[in-house]
Amino acid sequence: MRRLRNVKIVATLGPASSDYDTIRALFDAGADVFRLNMSHGSHEDFLKRHSIIRQIEKDTGRPIAILADLQGPKLRVGVFKNGEEELEEGQTFRFDLKDETGDASRVTLPHKEIFDALEPGAHLLVNDGKIRMRVDECGRDFANCTVEAGGTISDRKGVNVPDVVLPLAALTEKDRKDLEYACAAGVDWLAMSFVQRAADVEEARSLAKGRAAILSKIEKPAAVKSFEDILSVSDGIMVARGDLGVELPVQNVPPIQKRLIRKCRAAAKPVIVATQMLESMIESPMPTRAEVSDVAAAIYEGADAVMLSAESAAGQYPVEAVTTMNNVAIEVESDPTYREVIEASRGSLKQSVADGIVSAAREIAETADIKAICCYSQSGSTARLVARERPNVPIVALSSVVDTARRLSLTWGTHCVTAPEMFRFKEAVVNAVRAATTEGFAESGDFIVVTAGVPFNVPGTTNILRVAPCDERLIYRAEPE
């Protein structure tokens, strides 16, 4: 099942997409990666959806990536005597640690870590930023604030603290249990919420023990400031614009998105653009023009993937949402301007033999009639380097490691194929030709580019390139020489 576009689609599963027929319809419509949100549902729900995805993978013969999204620390106020209160601009309001119901003047904030980090002048945002307060005075168990933007505050509303790095572990006890359960089940990616520093990612990596790749969600100003360090220890990035748009002025988010995408591409690490991409399709079969433009902008910027959240998890039109995103991607990538933008943003830094090999593969594909670039990759690094070049021909990523093939399903332009373990380059060429023709990328008489590393089965050894004809004798040979 060949996709007609390069950007990948991540679809979140939920109540609206929990049975085989719906999940299969999402895959057929264009979903390449399925996100399972650990914030909602039980482990039994998680395992049921995981099993369905693996059955679809078996039925279609295509590697499919599963991304488990950890909840992370949730900061919430306590409860109010009346359930809610109306706060007006200019009034004072107090947060404290008292175990008492709140009123119009105060409420419990049961997170000592917040008070330890607060300083006068910092801001507290409540209910997705609808209420904004400035800290005037604070101590180890209280914060007196002035309301700068009023509104209704009610029981257990979320709190954001954008101005300080909180001394909170990125992984709660629930996250640790969810991480172990997800890894034992066999997910391919773990998404970490509310990352603030590189150490948060390293903690998750030590717990995952190589069983899943680590994707860092950038949704806090502290993560933006420390992005280079976080990127260096992450396998992928999600630009989670929801909380990022709450904790930063909304006008700051688009340039941050563009900047982070470029840095991820330079590092050859996949990046997802997420949150509210087709939000109106939760209740409408058609998106707004602004939403379509938002999806298109992420694709023009070179993102590896775009993501649906509630649209596919709880919306009324999950399949239509994936279909819309797929159609937008196809249309954008067929626009000549798209190639101009992508090529203009390509970096020129070459630091290794592997960089030179994949750059040469892309240049050959651009100057000759090449149908596909086929790359063997045990760890996935070769395929990601090829994808960084954003070639104008398909990338067929072959690996004998099924986990690698699945994880690469998140990487731009890769059509992933599981292949036998290789020991000689001649075997690699034969299998690459077979894969390119069997998967519909080339026909007898066409040419492909094959890249690999010798010695085989050693990660990070990309050092050989060959232009190979799709000779019928290779396609139909019983056994590779």
Summary of the structure (lengths in Angstrom):
residues: 481
radius of gyration: 24.2
end to end distance: 28.7
largest distance: 81.7
contacts: 1693
relative contact order: 0.11
helix: 39%
strand: 23%
